[in-house]
Amino acid sequence: MDFAKRILEIQRIINNHNYRYYVLNNPIITDNQYDKLLRELEALEAKHPEMVTPDSPTQRVGAAPLTEFGAIQHAIPMQSLSNAMNDKELIAFDTHVKKLLNTDSEINYVAEPKLDGLGVELVYQDGIFQHGSTRGDGVTGEDITQNLKTIKAIPLKLRYGNNFIPSILEIRGEVFITKDGFNELNSIREASRENLFANPRNAAAGSLRQLDSNITAERPLSIFCYQPGTIEGVEFATHMEFLEALKKWGIPVNPYIRNIFGADEILKYHHDMESKRNDLPYEIDGTVYKVNSFSLQETLGIRSRSPRWAIAGKFKAQQVTTVIKDIDVQVGRTGAITPVARLEPVQVGGVTVTNATLHNQDEIDRKDVRIGDTVLVERAGDVIPKIVKVIIEKRPQNTEKYQIQNTCPICQHPVYRAKDEAVMRCQNLSCPAQIKGRIEHFVSRNAIDIDGFGEKLVEQLVNKNILSSVDKIFTLKYEDLANLERMADRSAKNILSAIENSKNTTFARFVYGLGIRNVGEHITKILDRHFNSDINAFMNSNRDDLDKIFEIGPIVSEGIVQFWEDSDNKNVVLSSINNGVNIAKPDL
């Protein structure tokens, strides 16, 4: 028997069956027959390991568990899309595109279902799968290559369906779990007395972020691809041509993608998919529209965060009724007092909802929300639970209007409401809820990123009065940590080492960690570029300086000015620097 020939033949047969199953949706063998072929290949390769190639179907699983994920920078940033929340905004998108292109002709779009999964990027070199990553912050993602290899729908080697293979092919797609796969996965976890996943998206994301790819391989993950990154060796005139090429290369593409023209067909497709959403085998939360012509996409260009040539149309939120069992208030790290309705558990769009934010006292008054009320609940954008309205007809007798107390529920300090704000705030800078929240935010992954500095450690350090502000982190000593509960010698040393490593940071990370109101990750990067990573210049900036910065509006500049007007905040920054924090200058 020619073992080499047989190994290559089985590899080809298995890859062909994967193509028929995942791309053509037309399998011609049973699962048992497929498994028999795979076992034969495994046996042959075990006897002839010199014949094992990286693209063999047997190489999807088996890598040693990782200790952490590496980082991969996207050659082209993975941008998010602007959202259209209704028909009017979808029509406005088409009108704006035509205006920018200076045409009255109907625009050709590609219409796609918007899957509720996890965005990833796949990179092929000369047809061989090299690596894959999550979207991350759009610029840099986590290296999840080993986990992506376990997804049988992802070919490890491209088919020569077009008679050519690009030298470099970057593809963006969405990894998801079908509704049936999700239910089966939770049934298995329930039988094993493991925690259940809240929804298919969480299950997919959790599966892809396993450090052990053998666990990922047990999860029923699927993928549809829909967008190019860098491509070298072939050019396409349209997005639809690119999608057709993907299918010929063996890459799964959603069968509901359509070629359409103009606003009327955008609305027709959107309404059609919304009517089908509950009948589809997977979760979708909207539709996506992209200008088909790549040359027109280039003409339209991009904004800072999203392309002008594409938009996501969001579906109306799914609604149910439930009862408010109680209302309590939470104190955020900025001192914001937020009322939260505790609900009778209810399923909304496949997710169990037990809480819903009431935002502020004005919102409670406007909707007249009371404990005991029956309310209509929806997941806004299919994500955040929201109370739409009270069903007055079902209100119990003798209910009372709900009023947030004028003292902080944590420290009993008087709360304050600014003239132009709806939110009440606790102004006590020593409020335990704020101290813990500020520190947790400061050490978080997207801020200073101190490994091992978790919520329980923060709680102990604050409760024992060891930490009262974020700058004190950099003065911690071994004795401060060693005496804490469940803190071994090695753990204490590891945390001190992580603190030392965190001292070399960037302007954007450090400023984001400070928790200035309305200053998120995107804004910190804009400020970083403007102030050339000079924290002193930023601290001494005024409203006129900030108003001149593109993308910095009056609300953001107001928050920054108020933050620096507090000398304690400046002292925290200076103390951090005096205790070894080094904010690196960008490479010129």
C-alpha positions as CSV (number, residue, x, y, z in Angstrom):
1,M,0.0,0.0,0.0
2,D,1.3,3.5,-0.9
3,F,0.8,5.1,2.5
4,A,1.8,8.6,1.3
5,K,-0.7,8.5,-1.5
6,R,-3.5,7.2,0.8
7,I,-2.8,9.9,3.4
8,L,-3.0,12.7,0.8
9,E,-6.2,11.1,-0.7
10,I,-8.0,11.0,2.7
11,Q,-6.9,14.6,3.5
12,R,-8.4,15.6,0.1
13,I,-11.6,13.6,0.7
14,I,-12.2,15.0,4.2
15,N,-11.5,18.6,3.1
16,N,-13.9,18.2,0.2
17,H,-16.6,16.9,2.6
18,N,-16.0,19.9,4.9
19,Y,-16.5,22.1,1.9
20,R,-19.8,20.4,0.9
21,Y,-21.1,20.6,4.5
22,Y,-20.1,24.1,5.6
23,V,-20.0,26.0,2.3
24,L,-22.4,24.2,0.0
25,N,-24.7,23.0,2.8
26,N,-25.0,19.8,0.9
27,P,-23.3,16.8,2.7
28,I,-23.2,13.5,0.9
29,I,-21.9,11.3,3.7
30,T,-23.1,10.6,7.3
31,D,-21.3,11.7,10.4
32,N,-20.2,8.1,11.1
33,Q,-18.6,7.8,7.7
34,Y,-16.8,11.1,8.2
35,D,-15.5,10.0,11.6
36,K,-14.3,6.7,10.1
37,L,-12.2,8.6,7.5
38,L,-10.8,10.8,10.1
39,R,-9.8,7.8,12.4
40,E,-8.1,6.1,9.4
41,L,-6.1,9.3,8.7
42,E,-5.1,9.6,12.4
43,A,-3.9,6.0,12.4
44,L,-1.9,6.4,9.2
45,E,-0.3,9.6,10.3
46,A,0.6,8.0,13.7
47,K,2.6,5.4,11.8
48,H,4.1,7.9,9.4
49,P,4.5,11.2,11.4
50,E,6.8,12.5,8.6
51,M,3.7,12.8,6.4
52,V,1.8,15.1,8.8
53,T,1.4,18.6,7.4
54,P,0.1,21.7,9.2
55,D,-3.0,21.8,7.0
56,S,-4.0,18.2,7.7
57,P,-7.5,17.7,9.2
58,T,-5.9,16.0,12.2
59,Q,-4.0,19.1,13.2
60,R,-7.1,21.0,14.3
61,V,-6.7,19.9,18.0
62,G,-3.8,18.8,20.2
63,A,-1.7,21.9,20.9
64,A,-0.6,22.3,24.5
65,P,-2.7,24.7,26.6
66,L,-1.6,28.3,26.6
67,T,-0.7,30.3,29.7
68,E,-2.0,33.5,28.0
69,F,-3.1,34.8,24.6
70,G,-0.5,36.7,22.6
71,A,-1.4,39.9,20.6
72,I,-1.8,40.3,16.9
73,Q,-2.0,43.7,15.2
74,H,-4.4,43.9,12.3
75,A,-2.8,45.1,9.1
76,I,-6.0,47.1,8.4
77,P,-8.0,48.1,11.5
78,M,-11.2,46.2,12.1
79,Q,-13.7,49.1,12.4
80,S,-17.2,48.9,13.9
81,L,-20.2,50.1,11.9
82,S,-22.6,53.0,12.6
83,N,-26.1,51.9,13.6
84,A,-29.4,52.8,12.0
85,M,-32.2,52.3,14.6
86,N,-35.2,52.6,12.3
87,D,-36.3,52.9,8.7
88,K,-35.7,56.7,8.6
89,E,-32.1,56.3,9.5
90,L,-31.6,53.6,6.9
91,I,-33.1,55.9,4.2
92,A,-30.9,58.7,5.5
93,F,-27.8,56.5,5.0
94,D,-28.7,55.9,1.4
95,T,-29.4,59.6,0.9
96,H,-26.0,60.6,2.4
97,V,-24.1,58.1,0.3
98,K,-25.7,59.5,-2.9
99,K,-24.9,63.0,-1.8
100,L,-21.3,62.2,-1.1
101,L,-21.0,60.5,-4.5
102,N,-22.9,63.4,-6.2
103,T,-25.4,61.0,-8.0
104,D,-29.1,60.5,-8.3
105,S,-28.7,56.9,-9.5
106,E,-29.6,54.0,-7.3
107,I,-26.6,52.7,-5.3
108,N,-25.7,49.0,-5.5
109,Y,-25.4,47.5,-2.0
110,V,-24.6,44.1,-0.6
111,A,-27.1,43.2,2.1
112,E,-26.1,40.8,4.9
113,P,-27.7,39.4,8.1
114,K,-25.9,40.8,11.2
115,L,-24.9,37.8,13.2
116,D,-24.8,38.1,17.0
117,G,-21.4,36.4,17.5
118,L,-17.7,37.3,18.0
119,G,-15.7,39.1,15.2
120,V,-12.5,37.5,14.2
121,E,-9.8,37.8,11.5
122,L,-8.3,34.8,9.6
123,V,-5.0,35.2,7.7
124,Y,-3.9,32.9,4.9
125,Q,-0.5,32.8,3.2
126,D,-0.2,31.1,-0.1
127,G,-3.5,29.3,0.8
128,I,-2.4,28.0,4.2
129,F,-4.1,29.2,7.4
130,Q,-1.4,31.1,9.3
131,H,-3.1,32.7,12.3
132,G,-6.3,34.2,13.5
133,S,-7.3,36.8,16.1
134,T,-10.2,38.5,17.8
135,R,-11.2,42.0,16.9
136,G,-9.9,43.4,20.2
137,D,-9.8,47.2,20.1
138,G,-9.9,47.2,16.3
139,V,-6.2,47.7,16.0
140,T,-4.8,44.8,18.0
141,G,-6.6,41.5,18.8
142,E,-5.8,38.3,20.8
143,D,-4.0,35.5,19.0
144,I,-6.6,32.7,19.1
145,T,-5.1,30.7,16.2
146,Q,-5.2,27.3,18.0
147,N,-8.9,27.7,18.9
148,L,-9.9,28.8,15.4
149,K,-8.2,25.7,14.0
150,T,-10.7,23.6,15.9
151,I,-13.6,25.0,13.9
152,K,-14.1,22.6,11.0
153,A,-15.8,25.2,8.9
154,I,-12.5,27.1,8.7
155,P,-10.3,25.4,6.0
156,L,-6.7,25.0,7.0
157,K,-5.9,25.0,3.3
158,L,-7.8,27.0,0.6
159,R,-9.4,25.2,-2.4
160,Y,-8.2,26.1,-5.8
161,G,-11.7,26.8,-6.9
162,N,-10.7,30.0,-8.8
163,N,-7.6,28.5,-10.3
164,F,-5.5,31.0,-8.2
165,I,-4.7,31.6,-4.6
166,P,-3.7,35.1,-3.2
167,S,-0.3,35.2,-1.6
168,I,-1.9,37.0,1.4
169,L,-5.5,36.8,2.2
170,E,-7.0,38.4,5.4
171,I,-10.7,37.7,6.0
172,R,-13.0,39.0,8.7
173,G,-15.9,36.9,9.9
174,E,-18.2,36.1,12.8
175,V,-17.9,33.0,15.0
176,F,-21.2,31.9,16.4
177,I,-23.1,29.0,17.9
178,T,-26.4,27.9,16.5
179,K,-29.5,27.9,18.7
180,D,-29.7,24.1,18.7
181,G,-26.0,23.9,19.5
182,F,-26.4,26.4,22.3
183,N,-29.3,24.4,23.8
184,E,-27.4,21.1,23.6
185,L,-24.3,22.7,25.1
186,N,-26.2,24.1,28.1
187,S,-28.0,20.7,28.5
188,I,-24.6,19.0,28.8
189,R,-23.4,21.7,31.3
190,E,-26.5,21.4,33.3
191,A,-26.1,17.6,33.6
192,S,-22.5,18.2,34.7
193,R,-23.7,20.8,37.2
194,E,-21.7,23.5,35.5
195,N,-22.8,27.2,35.2
196,L,-25.0,27.7,32.1
197,F,-24.2,30.2,29.4
198,A,-26.5,33.2,29.3
199,N,-26.8,33.3,25.5
200,P,-25.2,31.9,22.3
201,R,-23.0,34.9,21.9
202,N,-21.5,34.5,25.4
203,A,-21.0,30.8,24.7
204,A,-19.2,31.5,21.5
205,A,-17.0,34.2,23.0
206,G,-16.2,32.1,26.1
207,S,-15.3,29.1,23.9
208,L,-12.9,31.1,21.7
209,R,-11.1,32.5,24.8
210,Q,-10.3,29.1,26.3
211,L,-6.5,28.7,26.8
212,D,-6.9,25.0,26.2
213,S,-8.0,24.4,22.5
214,N,-9.2,20.9,23.4
215,I,-12.0,22.5,25.3
216,T,-12.8,24.8,22.4
217,A,-12.9,21.7,20.1
218,E,-15.8,20.4,22.1
219,R,-17.9,23.5,21.5
220,P,-20.3,23.6,18.4
221,L,-18.7,26.7,16.8
222,S,-19.5,27.9,13.3
223,I,-18.4,30.8,11.2
224,F,-19.5,33.0,8.3
225,C,-17.0,35.4,6.7
226,Y,-18.0,38.7,5.1
227,Q,-15.2,41.3,4.8
228,P,-11.7,41.5,3.4
229,G,-8.6,42.8,5.1
230,T,-5.3,42.9,3.2
231,I,-5.3,40.9,-0.1
232,E,-2.2,40.5,-2.2
233,G,-2.1,38.7,-5.5
234,V,-5.6,39.3,-6.7
235,E,-8.0,42.3,-7.1
236,F,-11.7,42.5,-6.9
237,A,-14.0,45.2,-8.3
238,T,-16.9,44.6,-6.0
239,H,-17.7,43.2,-2.6
240,M,-19.9,40.5,-4.1
241,E,-17.1,39.3,-6.3
242,F,-15.0,38.9,-3.2
243,L,-17.7,36.9,-1.4
244,E,-18.1,34.6,-4.5
245,A,-14.4,34.0,-4.4
246,L,-14.5,33.1,-0.7
247,K,-17.0,30.4,-1.4
248,K,-14.9,28.9,-4.2
249,W,-11.9,28.9,-1.8
250,G,-13.9,27.0,0.7
251,I,-14.7,29.8,3.1
252,P,-18.3,29.8,4.5
253,V,-20.5,32.8,3.5
254,N,-24.0,33.5,4.8
255,P,-26.6,32.2,2.2
256,Y,-28.9,35.1,2.9
257,I,-26.5,37.7,1.5
258,R,-28.2,39.6,-1.4
259,N,-27.2,42.0,-4.1
260,I,-29.7,45.0,-3.9
261,F,-30.3,48.5,-5.2
262,G,-31.5,51.7,-3.5
263,A,-33.3,52.6,-0.3
264,D,-36.5,50.7,-1.1
265,E,-34.7,47.4,-1.4
266,I,-32.7,48.1,1.8
267,L,-36.0,48.5,3.7
268,K,-37.5,45.4,2.0
269,Y,-34.5,43.3,3.0
270,H,-34.4,44.6,6.5
271,H,-38.1,43.9,7.1
272,D,-37.8,40.5,5.5
273,M,-34.9,39.4,7.7
274,E,-36.6,40.8,10.8
275,S,-39.6,38.6,10.1
276,K,-37.3,35.6,9.7
277,R,-35.0,36.2,12.7
278,N,-36.8,33.8,15.0
279,D,-36.9,31.1,12.4
280,L,-33.2,31.2,11.5
281,P,-30.9,28.5,13.1
282,Y,-28.7,31.2,14.6
283,E,-29.1,34.6,16.4
284,I,-29.1,37.8,14.3
285,D,-29.7,41.3,15.7
286,G,-29.9,43.3,12.5
287,T,-28.8,43.7,8.9
288,V,-25.7,45.2,7.3
289,Y,-25.5,47.2,4.0
290,K,-22.2,47.9,2.2
291,V,-21.7,49.8,-1.0
292,N,-20.8,47.0,-3.5
293,S,-18.2,48.8,-5.5
294,F,-14.7,48.9,-3.9
295,S,-13.8,52.0,-5.9
296,L,-16.8,53.8,-4.5
297,Q,-16.0,52.6,-1.0
298,E,-12.6,54.2,-1.4
299,T,-14.2,57.4,-2.6
300,L,-16.6,57.5,0.4
301,G,-13.8,56.9,2.8
302,I,-14.0,56.3,6.6
303,R,-14.7,58.3,9.8
304,S,-12.5,57.9,12.8
305,R,-14.3,54.7,13.9
306,S,-16.5,53.5,11.1
307,P,-16.7,53.5,7.3
308,R,-19.0,55.9,5.4
309,W,-19.9,53.2,2.9
310,A,-21.6,50.8,5.3
311,I,-24.2,50.7,8.0
312,A,-25.9,48.2,10.4
313,G,-29.6,48.3,10.6
314,K,-30.8,47.3,14.1
315,F,-33.9,45.3,14.7
316,K,-36.6,46.4,17.1
317,A,-36.0,45.1,20.5
318,Q,-38.0,42.1,21.6
319,Q,-40.3,42.8,24.5
320,V,-41.9,40.9,27.4
321,T,-43.7,41.7,30.7
322,T,-42.5,41.0,34.2
323,V,-42.9,42.4,37.8
324,I,-40.6,44.8,39.7
325,K,-39.7,43.0,43.0
326,D,-37.6,45.9,44.4
327,I,-35.6,49.0,43.5
328,D,-32.2,49.7,45.0
329,V,-29.4,52.1,44.1
330,Q,-25.8,51.5,43.1
331,V,-22.8,53.8,43.4
332,G,-20.4,53.9,40.5
333,R,-16.7,54.7,40.6
334,T,-17.5,58.3,39.6
335,G,-20.0,58.6,42.4
336,A,-23.0,58.3,40.1
337,I,-26.1,57.1,41.9
338,T,-28.0,54.7,39.6
339,P,-31.4,53.1,40.6
340,V,-31.8,49.5,39.5
341,A,-35.0,47.6,39.2
342,R,-34.9,44.0,40.5
343,L,-37.2,41.9,38.3
344,E,-38.9,38.6,38.4
345,P,-36.6,36.6,36.1
346,V,-37.9,36.6,32.5
347,Q,-36.6,35.5,29.1
348,V,-36.0,38.4,26.6
349,G,-34.6,37.4,23.3
350,G,-33.1,34.2,24.6
351,V,-31.5,35.8,27.7
352,T,-32.7,35.6,31.3
353,V,-33.1,39.2,32.6
354,T,-33.3,39.9,36.3
355,N,-32.3,43.6,36.5
356,A,-32.9,46.7,34.5
357,T,-31.4,50.2,35.0
358,L,-33.8,53.0,35.8
359,H,-31.0,55.6,35.0
360,N,-32.1,58.4,37.3
361,Q,-34.9,60.0,39.3
362,D,-36.2,61.9,36.3
363,E,-36.6,58.6,34.4
364,I,-38.4,57.0,37.4
365,D,-40.8,60.0,37.6
366,R,-41.4,60.2,33.9
367,K,-42.5,56.5,33.7
368,D,-43.9,56.5,37.3
369,V,-42.1,53.3,38.1
370,R,-43.0,51.7,41.5
371,I,-42.1,48.6,43.4
372,G,-44.8,45.9,42.5
373,D,-45.5,47.3,39.1
374,T,-45.9,45.0,36.0
375,V,-43.7,46.5,33.3
376,L,-42.8,46.0,29.7
377,V,-39.1,45.1,29.3
378,E,-36.9,45.0,26.3
379,R,-33.2,44.5,25.5
380,A,-32.2,47.8,23.9
381,G,-30.1,46.9,20.9
382,D,-30.7,43.3,22.0
383,V,-28.2,43.9,24.8
384,I,-29.1,46.2,27.7
385,P,-32.3,45.4,29.6
386,K,-34.6,48.5,29.6
387,I,-38.1,49.2,31.1
388,V,-40.2,50.5,28.3
389,K,-43.3,51.4,30.3
390,V,-45.5,50.5,33.3
391,I,-48.7,48.6,32.7
392,I,-50.9,50.8,35.0
393,E,-53.9,48.5,34.7
394,K,-52.0,45.8,36.6
395,R,-50.7,48.1,39.3
396,P,-51.4,46.8,42.9
397,Q,-53.2,49.0,45.3
398,N,-51.4,51.2,47.8
399,T,-48.2,51.5,45.9
400,E,-46.0,54.5,46.6
401,K,-44.0,56.7,44.3
402,Y,-40.3,55.8,44.5
403,Q,-37.8,58.5,45.5
404,I,-34.1,58.1,45.7
405,Q,-32.8,59.1,49.1
406,N,-30.6,62.2,49.4
407,T,-27.8,60.3,51.0
408,C,-25.3,57.8,49.6
409,P,-26.4,54.2,50.3
410,I,-22.7,53.3,50.9
411,C,-21.3,56.1,53.1
412,Q,-24.4,58.1,54.0
413,H,-22.8,61.3,52.6
414,P,-25.2,63.8,51.1
415,V,-25.7,63.3,47.3
416,Y,-25.5,66.2,44.9
417,R,-27.2,66.9,41.6
418,A,-25.5,69.4,39.2
419,K,-27.8,72.0,37.6
420,D,-27.7,70.6,34.1
421,E,-27.5,66.9,35.0
422,A,-30.1,64.3,35.7
423,V,-27.7,62.1,37.6
424,M,-27.2,62.4,41.4
425,R,-23.6,61.9,42.7
426,C,-21.9,61.2,45.9
427,Q,-19.2,63.8,46.3
428,N,-17.4,62.0,49.1
429,L,-14.0,61.1,47.7
430,S,-13.5,58.6,50.5
431,C,-16.7,56.7,49.7
432,P,-15.6,53.0,49.7
433,A,-17.7,52.3,46.7
434,Q,-15.8,54.9,44.7
435,I,-12.4,54.0,46.0
436,K,-12.8,50.3,45.0
437,G,-14.3,51.2,41.7
438,R,-11.6,53.7,40.8
439,I,-8.8,51.3,41.7
440,E,-10.5,48.3,39.8
441,H,-10.8,50.5,36.8
442,F,-7.2,51.9,37.1
443,V,-5.6,48.4,37.2
444,S,-7.9,46.9,34.6
445,R,-6.6,45.4,31.4
446,N,-7.2,48.4,29.1
447,A,-5.8,50.8,31.7
448,I,-2.6,50.2,33.7
449,D,-3.1,46.4,33.4
450,I,-1.7,44.9,36.6
451,D,-2.0,41.2,36.4
452,G,-3.5,39.5,39.5
453,F,-4.8,42.8,40.9
454,G,-8.4,41.6,41.1
455,E,-11.6,42.6,42.8
456,K,-11.0,40.6,46.0
457,L,-7.5,42.0,46.4
458,V,-8.8,45.6,46.0
459,E,-11.6,44.9,48.5
460,Q,-9.1,43.7,51.1
461,L,-6.6,46.5,50.6
462,V,-9.4,49.2,50.8
463,N,-11.1,47.6,53.8
464,K,-7.8,47.4,55.7
465,N,-7.1,51.1,54.8
466,I,-3.9,50.1,52.9
467,L,-5.2,51.8,49.7
468,S,-7.1,55.0,49.6
469,S,-6.2,56.2,46.1
470,V,-4.7,54.8,42.9
471,D,-1.3,56.3,43.4
472,K,-0.8,54.3,46.6
473,I,-0.6,51.2,44.5
474,F,2.9,52.1,43.5
475,T,4.0,52.3,47.2
476,L,2.8,48.9,48.2
477,K,5.3,46.7,50.0
478,Y,5.6,43.0,50.5
479,E,4.3,43.3,54.1
480,D,1.1,45.0,52.9
481,L,0.3,42.0,50.7
482,A,1.7,39.1,52.7
483,N,-0.6,39.6,55.6
484,L,-3.8,39.5,53.5
485,E,-6.1,36.5,53.5
486,R,-5.1,33.7,51.0
487,M,-2.0,35.6,50.0
488,A,0.9,33.2,49.6
489,D,4.5,34.4,49.5
490,R,4.8,33.7,45.7
491,S,1.5,35.5,45.0
492,A,2.6,38.6,46.9
493,K,5.9,38.7,45.0
494,N,4.1,38.2,41.6
495,I,1.8,41.1,42.3
496,L,4.7,43.4,43.3
497,S,6.4,42.3,40.1
498,A,3.3,43.1,38.0
499,I,3.0,46.5,39.7
500,E,6.7,47.2,38.8
501,N,6.0,46.2,35.2
502,S,2.9,48.4,35.0
503,K,5.0,51.5,35.8
504,N,6.1,51.6,32.1
505,T,2.9,52.6,30.5
506,T,1.4,54.8,27.8
507,F,-0.4,58.2,28.0
508,A,-3.6,56.7,26.7
509,R,-3.6,53.8,29.2
510,F,-2.8,56.0,32.2
511,V,-5.3,58.7,31.3
512,Y,-8.0,56.1,30.7
513,G,-7.3,54.6,34.1
514,L,-7.9,57.9,35.8
515,G,-11.6,57.6,35.0
516,I,-12.2,61.1,33.8
517,R,-15.9,61.5,33.0
518,N,-16.7,60.9,29.3
519,V,-13.1,60.2,28.5
520,G,-13.0,56.6,27.1
521,E,-10.3,54.6,25.3
522,H,-10.9,56.3,21.9
523,I,-10.7,59.9,23.4
524,T,-7.5,59.1,25.3
525,K,-5.8,58.1,22.0
526,I,-6.8,61.4,20.5
527,L,-5.5,63.3,23.5
528,D,-2.3,61.2,23.4
529,R,-1.6,62.4,19.8
530,H,-2.5,66.0,20.5
531,F,-0.4,66.4,23.7
532,N,2.4,64.1,22.4
533,S,2.1,62.0,25.5
534,D,3.0,65.0,27.7
535,I,0.9,64.4,30.9
536,N,1.9,67.8,32.3
537,A,0.7,69.7,29.3
538,F,-2.6,67.8,29.5
539,M,-3.0,68.6,33.2
540,N,-2.5,72.3,32.5
541,S,-4.8,72.4,29.5
542,N,-7.8,74.7,29.5
543,R,-11.2,74.7,27.8
544,D,-9.9,76.7,24.8
545,D,-7.0,74.2,24.3
546,L,-9.4,71.3,24.4
547,D,-12.1,72.8,22.2
548,K,-9.6,73.1,19.3
549,I,-9.0,69.4,19.3
550,F,-10.9,67.5,16.5
551,E,-13.5,65.1,18.0
552,I,-13.3,66.6,21.5
553,G,-16.7,68.2,22.1
554,P,-17.9,70.6,24.9
555,I,-19.1,67.8,27.2
556,V,-15.8,66.0,27.1
557,S,-13.8,69.2,27.6
558,E,-16.0,70.2,30.5
559,G,-15.3,66.9,32.2
560,I,-11.6,67.2,31.7
561,V,-11.5,70.8,33.0
562,Q,-13.5,69.9,36.1
563,F,-11.2,66.9,36.7
564,W,-8.1,69.0,36.7
565,E,-9.6,71.8,38.7
566,D,-9.5,69.4,41.7
567,S,-5.9,69.7,43.0
568,D,-6.2,66.2,44.6
569,N,-6.5,64.7,41.1
570,K,-3.3,66.4,40.0
571,N,-1.6,65.3,43.2
572,V,-2.5,61.7,42.4
573,V,-0.9,61.9,39.0
574,L,2.3,63.6,40.3
575,S,2.5,61.1,43.1
576,S,2.3,58.2,40.7
577,I,5.1,59.7,38.6
578,N,7.2,60.3,41.7
579,N,6.7,56.7,42.6
580,G,8.1,55.4,39.4
581,V,5.4,55.6,36.7
582,N,7.0,56.3,33.3
583,I,4.7,57.5,30.5
584,A,6.5,56.5,27.3
585,K,6.8,58.9,24.4
586,P,5.5,57.6,21.1
587,D,8.0,56.5,18.5
588,L,8.6,59.3,16.0
